[in-house]
Amino acid sequence: MNGYEKWIGIALSGLAENVKNHADIVGEDFIKQLTILIEYNDEDVSEKGIMLALILFEFGTDETQQKVKEAVIQRRIRELISSDEGNIAKIALFF
């Protein structure tokens, strides 16, 4: 992954704040891409992926919430909660 993916995560997190965008965001490759963002070995990228998942889960429809559940790997969330990486550990607690 390069800086491009980081900016995708930032952009999607911003778009996810509007519920009207959720259907477009959770398209065909959504689960795969969100999983990549969350599991990526860079705090900034992983944090943006988790923020995206959290926003979509909190404000999304039942269908959106189900897709987020499929994408968020609980093992990875537990790892992030137990990490010492500041914001990312706090954000991961919501899952």
Secondary structure, 3 states (H helix, E strand, C coil): CCHHHHHHHHHHHHHHCCHHHHHHHCCCCHHHHHHHHHHCCCHHHHHHHHHHHHHHHHHCCHHHHHHHHHHCCHHHHHHHHHCCCCHHHHHHCCC
